[in-house]
Amino acid sequence: MTIAFVASVLMGFAPPTAPGTQSTAPAWVQLVPFVLIFVVMYLVMIRPQQKKAKEHAALLKSLKAGDKVVVSSGIVGVVVSIRDHHVTIRSEDSKLEVLKSSIQDVTERKA
């Protein structure tokens, strides 16, 4: 659908006016489509992103030594120590220090 088609369909719902006269619709009526677009954008894009960010923050807050984690780069390891913004993980024979925010998921919790 093109923009011209959508505009012509929306204009079809407008009441007809006599030639040479202007519409007397209140000014707030013109704002209704913008408000509806904002509401749809909020429900479709902004709200799910906020929910995902809250879940990730809760995951990072509950992180503790011994948890098996997956880092955003795909590295799988076990948490050795946690500091303010850094986490030390052990993966096989190597010890890595990564940003806390780069931890994507906790696959196993320490029992």
N, C-alpha and C positions, 0 to 999 in steps of 0.2 A: 504494500500500500504506500502510495506516495503522500507527501504532505499536502499537496493540492487536493487529493481525493478526500483526505480526512477533514481538511478545512471546509470543503464543499458540503460534506455530510453534516458537519457541525453547524454550518450556516443554514442548512435546510431546516433545522429545528428552531431557528430564530423567527419571531413573528414578522410577517410582512409589514413594511412601512410604505407609505405613499411616497411617490417620487418628490424629491426636494425637501423632505422632512427628516429630522433626526430621530433616532431611537431615544426614548425617555426612560430607559432602564436605569436603575440605581447603580452607583459606581461600584458597590461591593459585589455585584453580580459578575463583573469582569475579573474579580480576584478569585472566584470559585475554582476555575480550572487550575490556577497556580497552586492553590491550597490542596486540591486533590492530588496533583502531581507530587507535591512535597510529602503528603501522607503516604502515598504509594512507595516513593523512594525510601522513606523511613522504614516502612514495614518490610520491604524487599531487600534493602541493602544495609542500612545503618544498624538496625536492631539485631540481626543475626551476627554481625561483626562484633558488636558490643558483648553479646552473649558468649561468643567464642573467646574473646579477650578475657572475660571474667573467669571462664573455665580454665584457661591457660594460667592465669594468675593463681588460682586456687591449686592447680597442679604443682606449680613451682613452690608455693608456700608449704605444701604437704611433703615435699621432697626430703628424704633423709638418707643417711649413709646406709649402703647395702642394697638400695633399690637398683633394679636393672632398668636402664634408660636407653632411649634412642635419640641421638642428636640430629638436628635438621640436615646435616650433611650425610646422614645414613650410618654413622658410627654407632655401634651397640656396645655398651659397657656398663660397669657397675660403679655406682657412686662411692667414692672413697671419703671425700670431705667436701663440706659446703662452706663457702664464705659469702660475703655480701652479694657480690655480682659474679663470682666465679665458682665453678664446681670442678673438682678433680675427679676424673673417672679412670678406671682401669679397664683396658680392652686388650685381652690376651696378655702379652708380655709388656705392653706399653702403658705409660701413665700419661693422660692428657688433661690439660686444663682448658676448659671451655667456658664461655659465657653462660650464665644461668638461663638467660632468655633463649638460648639456642636449643635447649632441651625440648624435644617435640612431644615425647610420650613416655610414660612409665609402663614397661611391659610386665614387670614383676615387682611386687612390694616385699620388703623384708618381713619375714614372719615374726 
